[in-house]
Each structure stands twice: as structure tokens, then as C-alpha cells.
Amino acid sequence: MLVAETFATQLARTVELFRDPAARDQQKAQFRALLALLRLETATVGVAEGCVLVNGTPVHGGAIAPLVRALARHGVSEIAIPQEPSPAELFELLRALAGEVGPGGGSALAARLRGAGVTRIAVSHEPSAVSGQASAHSDQPSGAGVVLRPSDAGPVPPEVAAVLAEEAARETPPAPPAHPPQVVALPRPRPPLSMLLELERHPTAPNVGEMLVALGRHFAAAIKDDDFQQAMRILAGIVRCEQRVPAEQRRQFSLALKRLYSKPVLEQLARRVTVPADQAEAVLALQGAGADGVEALLELLVAAPTIPERESVFRALTAMKEGADQLIRRLGHYQWYVVRNVAELVGGLGLEEAVPALAKRLDHEDERVRKAVGYALAQIGTRAAAEPLRVALRDRSRDVRVYTAAGIGGRKSNALVLMLVSLLEDEQDKDVQRELVAALGRIGTPDAIQALIKLSHPPTRFFKRTPPWVRVAAVEALAVAGTPAAIGTLQGLSGDFDKSVRQAAQTALAARKR
């Protein structure tokens, strides 16, 4: 069990040492001791009426004064540190606490930590809780307004950071045996971050329902205060816990989440997936909303004006666990770019059930839509997609044919081999022919290799007038396939009478030896 007084004293001493750039050896020793304590359990650290609260237990005395000053200086009401934190993340927290205050106080500190990649340590900022202490305990002039930057965030030199964190992680002594899980206790109202950490540790405790109700109140307060970062963190934390418990125990989590989601909340979460720093938490929070979360993302996808935004939404949608029907319905949308966006997504997801709806869009008047639909069918590539693919590969637009052929590949597409060979005989455009041959190499099954071997050899009755450039394309496709049969064929062709074929085979074999 974590002893509150010991931990508060160690933390205060470490923060104070981090303000002295000459105390490197002492910093390392204190850092290792702090890590060892945090291997025992989660720690929440707050400040109230001149004392420090560790997991709700007040600690008084002059030894903790440096910590009280640091928390007041940065306007921080609580810090939640998980059990066994990353040494690098803990180091960033200590360096930030030891540094000068930036504009925004605790919110600036939280932003600094997020910018440094800290994701497991959370900082809560409540100005009213600390404003009265800042003047009493701060050792900095009022209104100093120093901007906290990574290069001058604290007196510890930045070049020391990696070494110190690495050494601390390596030298931290083993943790004592863990105590058996205890029933979560709620002796008094607690800040949401510490409650989430407790809930994550004991998601099946008897009083989880009480904790979920309390977190719901914190969520409502965060929405009212326009603190969506806090609201999103609460949602994501509850969803994370829900995903960890057995299916039969998820009902209370599902009911709690259902009360928190609303259309404005879902819209804000969807917008946050385009912000790199918020994407992971926003996607996790949306997963808890199920089909409604998918719908919010799809509405954003429709309106996404730039490729980066569209890609962010795509990544979020691929992480969702349901919503295929909603995607497929969007393929019938009247706006061309919506159909294109959704076609790209269902192709990337490999949704075979979307093949009939994709097939209906192959006669779309906009070439951009037909390219996206053809490529999506190629990515799905199963037997069910064969006939629609044949239509796409005979499209009136050369670009549609090239783009569609370029998407075919993988062993799942073995059923397409005969169709590709047949289309190759009828195709007149060289670029399309090259892509069809390359697709056989990407498929790489025995049937595809046999077709490539026939294409790579001198003219026979199978392909009576195989031009040299087709043979070269077949050699390059065999190199991509890389199977024993393909390599054996390349070795035989390395002495071919045709110079271009011979050089292509020799180059492919040489590349494999590098």
C-alpha cells in the first residue's frame, strides 16, 4: 500500500531537486525511489488548504512545502499518476512542475505534457481551488508570465532527460508483491481523474454503479463549463473500462454511457478525431456510442474538405466495431464526392457485403466515382467481386481501368486470375496491360504464377504474339511474387535470347541477393 506521507515527501523532494541543475546524482536517486513507490499503486496528488492530499489522505509539514508551492505555482488542483508509469512520462511531469509557470497555469501544464507525448498522467486544473494558495506559497513574482517551452521548461538540461529516464527504468528495484484488489471505497466526492484510475483498476467492484453515477455528474459539469477535454477524457475512461469487463457485466457501463451521449457531444467527438493529440481518446469515446458514433463520423466524412481530414475520419471509422450497413447505404448518396469517399472506405475495410451496392455505381457519370468504386472492388477482390470488376476493367475510361487493375492483389483474389488473363488478351492500352500483368504478380498464387510463366516465355500457342515489353512486365511480376517457381523461371530467363527480357531477369535476381 502506498503510504501518503512517504510518497508526498519523496515527490516534494524530487521536484525541489529538479530545480537544481547541479544535483544530477541526487535527482537520479530520488527519481528511482519515486518510481519504486509508484509500482505499488496509483497515486492522485492534490492540494487543499496548505496541505497535500495523496489518494485522499492529507499530509502536512514543512517537508512537502516545495510540492505545495509547485502545485500552487502552476494552478494545479490534482495530478493523477497511474501505477507503474512510464519513466519518460514521469520525468516530463517532474520537469514541468519544477519549471516556471506559463500563461494558463494548470491548463498550460497539461498542454505541455500532451505536447511531450504524455498520455497516462492527467492534470486537473481548477483555478478556484488553488488561487488562494498561489500568493501564500508561490516563490515566483506575481504575473511573471514566463512561457513554458520544451527548451526552457525547467532547470534540468534537456539532454539529461533521456539518460536519466533510461537509467531510472533500468535501476528501479523490483516492486514488492501486489496486494489483492480491494473494494473501491467512496468516502467523499473525488475528482474525476482519480475516480477513473480507480475504476480502471477495479472495473468489477461492487460499487461501480455509484462511481459511474458520480462520473456522470462530473461529465455534466464539464459540459456546462465548456471543458470538453475533461468530458472526452471521462467518456474514454468509462469506455476503456467497459471493454475490459466480461460481456455479462457490461450493462451498467452501457447504460451509464447512453445517458452521456447526445448529438452535440457526438459531433464534437467526431471533430476531435481530426486533431492528432485528441484522436485516440475521441475514437475510444466514439466506440462506446456504437452505431451513433459511426453516424457522427459519416456526417463529418461527407463534409470533410481536405484529404488529411478525410484520412483522419477514415482511420477513426476503421476502428469502429459496427456500422457497415450505414456505410453501404451512403453509396446511394446523390452527391458524387460522398459516394467516392464511402467507396474508398468500404474498399479499405474489405466489406464484401458492399459489392452489390458498389456494382450499382459502376455506371456513375463522374469518372472519379467510377475510379473509387473500381478500386474498392479490387481491394475486396473476392469471387463475389469478379463480375463487377470485369465491368470496371472494361470501363470506357482508360484511367478507371488502370486504377482498378492497380488495386488487385493478394491471395484472396485467386478467383480473378482467369478473368485477368482473358482481359489481357482483349486490352489494347499498354498501361492497362502492364497493370493487369502486375496484378497477377501481386496475387502470387500457383495459378497466377503459371499465367506469368506463359507470358514471360517466347510466343507459343497460348499467347501467339507476346511482345517483348509484355514479357518484361511478366518478369517483373514474377520478381514481385517471389515464389520458388517464380525464381526458377527468372533463373531460366536470365539467359534469354531477347536482351530486354534477359536484363530484366538478371536485375530481378540481383536485387534478391542484396
C-alpha positions as CSV (number, residue, x, y, z in Angstrom):
1,M,0.0,0.0,0.0
2,L,1.2,3.5,-0.8
3,V,2.0,5.5,2.3
4,A,0.7,9.0,1.7
5,E,3.3,10.9,3.8
6,T,6.2,8.9,2.4
7,F,5.1,9.5,-1.2
8,A,4.3,13.2,-0.7
9,T,7.7,13.8,0.9
10,Q,9.5,11.9,-1.9
11,L,7.6,13.8,-4.6
12,A,8.3,17.2,-2.9
13,R,12.0,16.4,-2.6
14,T,12.2,15.2,-6.2
15,V,10.5,18.4,-7.5
16,E,12.9,20.5,-5.5
17,L,15.9,18.7,-6.8
18,F,14.8,19.1,-10.3
19,R,15.1,22.8,-9.8
20,D,18.9,22.4,-9.2
21,P,20.7,21.5,-12.5
22,A,23.9,20.6,-10.5
23,A,22.1,17.8,-8.5
24,R,22.1,15.2,-11.1
25,D,23.1,12.2,-8.9
26,Q,20.6,13.1,-6.3
27,Q,17.9,13.6,-9.0
28,K,18.6,10.1,-10.2
29,A,18.4,8.5,-6.8
30,Q,15.1,10.4,-5.9
31,F,13.6,9.5,-9.3
32,R,14.3,5.8,-8.9
33,A,12.8,5.9,-5.4
34,L,9.7,7.6,-6.7
35,L,9.3,5.1,-9.5
36,A,9.6,2.3,-7.0
37,L,6.8,3.8,-4.8
38,L,4.6,4.1,-7.9
39,R,5.0,0.5,-8.7
40,L,2.8,-0.2,-5.6
41,E,-0.4,1.5,-6.8
42,T,-2.0,4.5,-8.5
43,A,-1.4,7.9,-6.9
44,T,-3.6,11.0,-7.0
45,V,-2.0,14.2,-5.7
46,G,-3.9,17.3,-4.9
47,V,-3.6,20.4,-2.7
48,A,-6.1,21.9,-0.3
49,E,-5.8,24.5,2.5
50,G,-2.0,24.3,2.5
51,C,-1.7,20.6,2.7
52,V,-1.2,17.9,0.1
53,L,-3.7,15.1,-0.5
54,V,-2.4,11.8,-1.6
55,N,-5.2,9.4,-2.6
56,G,-7.5,11.5,-0.4
57,T,-5.2,11.4,2.7
58,P,-4.0,14.8,3.9
59,V,-0.2,15.3,4.5
60,H,1.1,18.3,6.5
61,G,4.6,19.6,7.3
62,G,7.4,21.6,6.0
63,A,8.9,18.7,4.0
64,I,6.0,19.0,1.5
65,A,6.3,22.8,1.1
66,P,8.2,22.5,-2.3
67,L,5.3,20.4,-3.7
68,V,2.6,22.8,-2.3
69,R,4.5,25.7,-4.0
70,A,4.8,23.8,-7.3
71,L,1.2,22.9,-7.5
72,A,0.0,26.4,-6.5
73,R,2.5,28.0,-8.9
74,H,1.1,26.1,-11.8
75,G,-2.6,26.4,-10.7
76,V,-3.0,22.6,-10.5
77,S,-5.7,21.1,-8.3
78,E,-4.9,17.4,-8.9
79,I,-2.4,15.1,-10.7
80,A,-3.4,11.5,-11.4
81,I,-0.5,9.1,-11.9
82,P,-1.1,5.5,-12.9
83,Q,0.5,2.5,-11.3
84,E,3.9,1.8,-12.9
85,P,4.0,4.9,-15.1
86,S,6.4,5.3,-18.0
87,P,9.7,6.7,-16.6
88,A,9.8,9.1,-19.6
89,E,6.3,10.4,-18.8
90,L,7.0,10.8,-15.1
91,F,10.2,12.6,-15.9
92,E,8.3,15.1,-18.1
93,L,5.9,15.7,-15.3
94,L,8.6,16.4,-12.8
95,R,10.5,18.7,-15.2
96,A,7.3,20.6,-15.9
97,L,6.4,21.0,-12.2
98,A,10.0,22.2,-11.5
99,G,9.8,24.8,-14.3
100,E,8.3,28.2,-14.3
101,V,4.7,28.9,-14.7
102,G,3.4,29.6,-18.2
103,P,0.2,31.5,-19.3
104,G,-2.8,29.4,-18.4
105,G,-1.4,27.8,-15.2
106,G,-2.5,24.2,-14.9
107,S,-4.1,24.2,-18.4
108,A,-0.7,25.3,-19.8
109,L,1.0,22.5,-17.8
110,A,-1.5,19.9,-19.2
111,A,-0.9,21.2,-22.7
112,R,2.8,21.0,-22.2
113,L,2.5,17.4,-21.1
114,R,0.3,16.5,-24.0
115,G,2.8,18.1,-26.4
116,A,5.6,15.9,-24.9
117,G,3.6,12.8,-25.6
118,V,2.4,12.2,-22.0
119,T,-0.9,10.2,-22.2
120,R,-1.2,8.3,-18.9
121,I,-0.6,11.1,-16.5
122,A,-3.5,13.5,-16.2
123,V,-3.5,17.1,-14.8
124,S,-6.7,18.7,-13.4
125,H,-7.0,22.5,-13.3
126,E,-9.4,24.2,-11.1
127,P,-8.4,27.9,-10.5
128,S,-10.8,28.4,-7.6
129,A,-9.1,25.5,-5.7
130,V,-5.7,27.0,-5.8
131,S,-6.0,30.7,-6.3
132,G,-5.9,31.4,-2.6
133,Q,-2.7,29.5,-2.1
134,A,-0.7,30.8,-5.0
135,S,0.1,34.1,-3.2
136,A,0.8,32.4,0.1
137,H,3.1,29.7,-1.2
138,S,4.5,30.7,-4.6
139,D,8.1,31.5,-4.7
140,Q,7.8,33.3,-8.0
141,P,6.9,37.0,-8.5
142,S,3.2,37.5,-9.3
143,G,2.4,37.8,-13.0
144,A,5.8,36.6,-14.2
145,G,4.2,35.2,-17.3
146,V,7.1,33.1,-18.4
147,V,6.2,30.9,-21.4
148,L,6.9,27.3,-20.8
149,R,8.7,25.9,-23.8
150,P,10.4,22.4,-24.2
151,S,13.8,24.1,-24.4
152,D,13.5,26.0,-21.1
153,A,10.7,24.1,-19.3
154,G,12.9,23.5,-16.2
155,P,16.4,23.8,-14.9
156,V,17.2,20.2,-15.7
157,P,19.0,20.3,-19.1
158,P,17.0,18.6,-21.9
159,E,20.0,16.4,-22.9
160,V,19.9,14.8,-19.4
161,A,16.3,13.7,-19.8
162,A,16.7,10.5,-21.9
163,V,19.7,9.3,-19.9
164,L,18.0,9.9,-16.6
165,A,14.8,8.2,-17.6
166,E,16.6,5.3,-19.1
167,E,18.8,4.8,-16.0
168,A,15.9,5.1,-13.7
169,A,13.9,2.5,-15.6
170,R,16.9,0.1,-15.6
171,E,17.8,0.6,-12.0
172,T,14.4,0.7,-10.3
173,P,14.3,-2.1,-7.7
174,P,11.6,-4.8,-8.1
175,A,8.2,-4.0,-6.6
176,P,7.0,-5.9,-3.5
177,P,4.2,-8.4,-4.1
178,A,1.0,-6.8,-5.1
179,H,-1.9,-6.7,-2.6
180,P,-5.1,-8.4,-3.6
181,P,-7.7,-6.0,-5.2
182,Q,-9.7,-4.1,-2.6
183,V,-13.3,-3.0,-2.9
184,V,-13.5,0.6,-4.3
185,A,-14.3,3.0,-1.4
186,L,-16.0,6.3,-1.9
187,P,-15.6,8.1,1.5
188,R,-16.1,11.5,-0.1
189,P,-16.6,13.1,-3.5
190,R,-13.4,12.7,-5.6
191,P,-12.1,14.4,-8.7
192,P,-12.9,12.5,-11.9
193,L,-9.4,11.7,-12.9
194,S,-8.6,9.7,-9.7
195,M,-12.0,8.0,-10.0
196,L,-11.3,6.9,-13.5
197,L,-8.0,5.4,-12.4
198,E,-9.7,3.5,-9.6
199,L,-12.4,2.3,-11.9
200,E,-9.8,1.1,-14.4
201,R,-8.1,-0.9,-11.6
202,H,-11.3,-2.4,-10.2
203,P,-13.9,-2.3,-13.1
204,T,-16.0,-5.1,-11.4
205,A,-16.0,-3.8,-7.8
206,P,-19.4,-3.9,-6.0
207,N,-19.9,-0.1,-6.0
208,V,-19.0,0.6,-9.7
209,G,-22.6,1.8,-10.2
210,E,-22.1,4.6,-7.7
211,M,-18.8,5.6,-9.3
212,L,-20.5,5.7,-12.8
213,V,-23.2,8.0,-11.4
214,A,-20.6,10.3,-9.8
215,L,-18.6,10.4,-13.1
216,G,-21.8,11.3,-14.9
217,R,-22.2,14.3,-12.7
218,H,-18.6,15.3,-13.4
219,F,-19.3,14.9,-17.1
220,A,-22.3,17.2,-17.0
221,A,-20.3,19.8,-15.1
222,A,-17.5,19.6,-17.7
223,I,-20.0,20.1,-20.5
224,K,-21.6,23.0,-18.6
225,D,-18.2,24.6,-18.1
226,D,-17.3,24.2,-21.7
227,D,-14.4,21.9,-20.8
228,F,-14.8,19.3,-23.5
229,Q,-11.3,17.9,-23.0
230,Q,-12.4,16.8,-19.5
231,A,-15.7,15.4,-20.8
232,M,-14.0,13.4,-23.5
233,R,-11.5,12.0,-21.0
234,I,-14.3,10.8,-18.8
235,L,-16.1,9.2,-21.7
236,A,-13.0,7.5,-23.0
237,G,-12.1,6.2,-19.5
238,I,-15.6,4.7,-19.0
239,V,-15.4,3.0,-22.4
240,R,-11.9,1.7,-21.7
241,C,-13.3,0.1,-18.5
242,E,-16.3,-1.3,-20.3
243,Q,-14.1,-3.0,-22.8
244,R,-12.2,-4.8,-20.1
245,V,-15.1,-6.3,-18.2
246,P,-16.8,-9.6,-19.2
247,A,-19.8,-9.2,-21.5
248,E,-22.3,-10.1,-18.9
249,Q,-21.1,-7.2,-16.7
250,R,-21.2,-4.5,-19.3
251,R,-24.8,-3.5,-18.9
252,Q,-24.3,-0.9,-16.2
253,F,-21.4,0.7,-18.2
254,S,-23.6,0.7,-21.4
255,L,-26.5,2.4,-19.5
256,A,-24.2,5.0,-18.0
257,L,-22.7,5.8,-21.4
258,K,-26.1,6.0,-23.1
259,R,-27.1,8.8,-20.7
260,L,-24.0,10.8,-21.5
261,Y,-24.1,10.7,-25.3
262,S,-26.1,13.4,-27.2
263,K,-25.9,14.6,-30.7
264,P,-23.8,17.7,-29.8
265,V,-21.4,15.6,-27.8
266,L,-21.1,13.1,-30.7
267,E,-20.5,15.9,-33.2
268,Q,-17.7,17.3,-31.0
269,L,-16.1,13.9,-30.6
270,A,-16.2,13.4,-34.4
271,R,-14.5,16.7,-34.9
272,R,-11.8,15.8,-32.4
273,V,-10.6,12.8,-34.5
274,T,-9.0,15.3,-36.9
275,V,-6.9,16.7,-34.1
276,P,-3.8,14.4,-33.7
277,A,-3.4,15.0,-30.0
278,D,-7.1,14.1,-29.3
279,Q,-7.7,11.4,-31.9
280,A,-7.0,8.3,-29.7
281,E,-9.3,9.4,-26.9
282,A,-12.0,10.7,-29.3
283,V,-12.1,7.4,-31.2
284,L,-12.3,5.4,-28.0
285,A,-15.2,7.6,-26.8
286,L,-17.0,7.2,-30.1
287,Q,-16.6,3.4,-29.9
288,G,-18.9,3.4,-26.8
289,A,-21.6,5.1,-28.9
290,G,-21.8,2.2,-31.4
291,A,-23.9,3.0,-34.5
292,D,-24.5,6.6,-33.3
293,G,-20.7,7.1,-33.2
294,V,-20.4,5.8,-36.8
295,E,-23.2,8.1,-37.9
296,A,-21.4,11.1,-36.5
297,L,-18.2,10.2,-38.3
298,L,-20.0,9.6,-41.5
299,E,-21.6,13.0,-41.4
300,L,-18.2,14.5,-40.8
301,L,-16.8,12.4,-43.7
302,V,-19.4,13.9,-46.0
303,A,-18.3,17.4,-45.2
304,A,-14.5,16.8,-44.9
305,P,-13.0,19.4,-47.3
306,T,-9.4,18.2,-47.3
307,I,-7.6,14.9,-47.8
308,P,-5.9,14.9,-44.4
309,E,-9.2,15.4,-42.7
310,R,-10.8,12.6,-44.7
311,E,-7.9,10.3,-43.8
312,S,-8.3,11.1,-40.1
313,V,-12.0,10.2,-40.4
314,F,-11.2,7.0,-42.3
315,R,-8.8,5.9,-39.6
316,A,-11.4,6.5,-37.0
317,L,-14.1,4.6,-38.9
318,T,-11.8,1.6,-39.4
319,A,-11.5,1.4,-35.6
320,M,-15.3,1.3,-35.1
321,K,-16.8,-2.1,-34.4
322,E,-20.1,-1.7,-36.2
323,G,-21.9,0.4,-38.8
324,A,-21.3,-1.5,-42.1
325,D,-25.0,-1.1,-43.1
326,Q,-24.7,2.7,-42.5
327,L,-21.7,2.9,-44.8
328,I,-23.3,0.8,-47.6
329,R,-26.5,3.0,-47.6
330,R,-24.3,6.0,-48.2
331,L,-23.2,4.5,-51.5
332,G,-26.5,5.6,-52.9
333,H,-26.0,9.3,-51.9
334,Y,-26.8,11.9,-54.5
335,Q,-23.5,13.8,-54.1
336,W,-20.6,12.4,-56.1
337,Y,-17.9,13.1,-53.5
338,V,-19.9,11.3,-50.8
339,V,-20.1,8.2,-52.9
340,R,-16.4,8.5,-53.7
341,N,-15.4,8.9,-50.0
342,V,-17.6,6.0,-48.9
343,A,-16.4,3.7,-51.7
344,E,-12.8,4.4,-50.7
345,L,-13.6,3.5,-47.1
346,V,-15.6,0.2,-47.8
347,G,-12.7,-0.8,-50.1
348,G,-10.2,-0.2,-47.4
349,L,-12.3,-2.2,-44.9
350,G,-12.7,-5.0,-47.4
351,L,-16.5,-5.1,-46.9
352,E,-17.7,-7.9,-49.2
353,E,-21.3,-7.2,-48.3
354,A,-20.9,-3.8,-50.1
355,V,-20.2,-5.4,-53.5
356,P,-23.8,-5.2,-54.8
357,A,-24.1,-1.5,-53.8
358,L,-20.7,-0.8,-55.4
359,A,-21.7,-2.6,-58.6
360,K,-24.7,-0.2,-59.0
361,R,-22.4,2.8,-59.1
362,L,-20.2,1.5,-61.9
363,D,-22.2,3.5,-64.4
364,H,-21.9,6.7,-62.4
365,E,-21.5,9.7,-64.7
366,D,-18.5,11.0,-62.7
367,E,-15.2,9.3,-63.6
368,R,-13.9,10.0,-60.1
369,V,-16.6,7.9,-58.6
370,R,-16.1,5.0,-61.0
371,K,-12.3,5.0,-60.2
372,A,-13.1,4.8,-56.5
373,V,-15.7,2.1,-57.0
374,G,-13.4,0.1,-59.2
375,Y,-10.5,0.3,-56.8
376,A,-12.8,-0.6,-53.9
377,L,-14.0,-3.8,-55.7
378,A,-10.3,-4.6,-56.5
379,Q,-9.4,-4.3,-52.8
380,I,-12.3,-6.6,-51.8
381,G,-11.1,-8.9,-54.6
382,T,-13.2,-12.0,-53.7
383,R,-15.1,-14.2,-56.1
384,A,-18.2,-12.1,-55.3
385,A,-16.5,-9.1,-56.8
386,A,-15.4,-10.8,-60.0
387,E,-18.2,-9.8,-62.3
388,P,-18.4,-6.1,-61.2
389,L,-14.6,-6.0,-61.6
390,R,-14.9,-7.2,-65.1
391,V,-17.3,-4.3,-65.8
392,A,-14.9,-1.8,-64.2
393,L,-11.9,-3.2,-66.2
394,R,-13.8,-2.6,-69.4
395,D,-14.8,0.9,-68.5
396,R,-14.7,3.5,-71.3
397,S,-12.1,5.5,-69.3
398,R,-8.5,4.2,-69.5
399,D,-7.8,5.8,-66.1
400,V,-10.6,3.9,-64.5
401,R,-9.2,0.6,-65.9
402,V,-5.6,1.4,-64.8
403,Y,-6.8,2.5,-61.3
404,T,-8.9,-0.6,-60.9
405,A,-6.2,-3.0,-62.0
406,A,-3.7,-1.3,-59.7
407,G,-5.9,-2.3,-56.7
408,I,-6.0,-6.0,-57.4
409,G,-3.7,-8.2,-55.3
410,G,-3.4,-10.8,-52.6
411,R,-4.2,-14.5,-52.4
412,K,-7.9,-13.7,-51.8
413,S,-8.0,-12.6,-55.5
414,N,-7.0,-16.0,-56.9
415,A,-10.5,-16.4,-58.4
416,L,-9.7,-13.4,-60.6
417,V,-6.7,-15.0,-62.4
418,L,-8.5,-16.4,-65.5
419,M,-10.5,-13.2,-65.8
420,L,-7.4,-11.1,-65.8
421,V,-5.7,-13.3,-68.5
422,S,-8.8,-13.0,-70.6
423,L,-9.0,-9.2,-70.3
424,L,-5.3,-9.0,-71.1
425,E,-5.8,-10.6,-74.5
426,D,-8.6,-8.1,-75.3
427,E,-7.0,-4.9,-73.8
428,Q,-5.3,-2.5,-76.3
429,D,-3.8,0.1,-73.9
430,K,-0.3,-0.7,-72.8
431,D,-0.6,0.9,-69.4
432,V,-3.7,-1.1,-68.6
433,Q,-1.9,-4.3,-69.8
434,R,1.1,-3.6,-67.6
435,E,-1.2,-3.2,-64.5
436,L,-3.1,-6.4,-65.3
437,V,0.2,-8.3,-65.5
438,A,1.4,-6.7,-62.3
439,A,-1.8,-7.8,-60.6
440,L,-1.0,-11.4,-61.3
441,G,2.3,-10.9,-59.6
442,R,0.6,-9.4,-56.5
443,I,-1.8,-12.3,-56.4
444,G,1.1,-14.7,-56.4
445,T,-0.9,-18.0,-56.2
446,P,0.2,-21.0,-58.3
447,D,-2.5,-20.2,-60.9
448,A,-1.2,-16.6,-61.2
449,I,2.4,-17.8,-61.4
450,Q,1.6,-20.3,-64.2
451,A,-0.1,-17.5,-66.2
452,L,3.0,-15.3,-65.7
453,I,5.4,-18.1,-66.7
454,K,3.5,-18.5,-70.0
455,L,3.5,-14.7,-70.5
456,S,7.3,-14.5,-69.9
457,H,8.3,-17.2,-72.4
458,P,8.7,-16.7,-76.1
459,P,5.5,-16.8,-78.2
460,T,3.5,-20.0,-78.1
461,R,0.1,-21.1,-79.0
462,F,-1.1,-19.7,-75.7
463,F,-0.1,-16.2,-76.5
464,K,0.9,-16.2,-80.2
465,R,2.3,-12.7,-80.4
466,T,3.6,-11.8,-77.0
467,P,5.6,-8.5,-77.5
468,P,8.9,-8.2,-75.6
469,W,7.5,-5.5,-73.2
470,V,4.8,-7.8,-72.0
471,R,7.4,-10.5,-71.3
472,V,9.4,-7.9,-69.4
473,A,6.3,-7.0,-67.4
474,A,5.8,-10.7,-66.6
475,V,9.4,-11.0,-65.4
476,E,8.9,-8.0,-63.1
477,A,5.7,-9.5,-61.8
478,L,7.4,-12.9,-61.1
479,A,10.0,-11.0,-59.1
480,V,7.2,-9.5,-57.0
481,A,5.6,-12.9,-56.4
482,G,9.0,-14.3,-55.3
483,T,7.8,-18.0,-55.0
484,P,10.2,-20.9,-55.8
485,A,8.5,-21.4,-59.1
486,A,8.8,-17.7,-60.0
487,I,12.5,-17.6,-59.0
488,G,13.3,-20.7,-61.0
489,T,11.6,-19.1,-64.1
490,L,13.7,-16.0,-63.6
491,Q,16.9,-18.1,-63.5
492,G,16.0,-19.7,-66.8
493,L,15.2,-16.3,-68.4
494,S,18.5,-14.8,-67.3
495,G,20.0,-16.4,-70.5
496,D,17.0,-15.5,-72.8
497,F,17.7,-14.5,-76.4
498,D,15.9,-11.3,-76.0
499,K,18.2,-8.7,-74.4
500,S,15.4,-6.7,-72.6
501,V,14.0,-9.9,-71.1
502,R,17.4,-11.2,-70.2
503,Q,18.4,-7.9,-68.5
504,A,15.1,-7.7,-66.6
505,A,15.6,-11.3,-65.2
506,Q,19.2,-10.6,-64.2
507,T,18.3,-7.4,-62.5
508,A,15.5,-9.1,-60.6
509,L,17.8,-11.9,-59.4
510,A,20.5,-9.5,-58.4
511,A,18.0,-7.5,-56.4
512,R,17.0,-10.6,-54.4
513,K,20.7,-11.1,-53.3
514,R,21.1,-7.6,-51.8
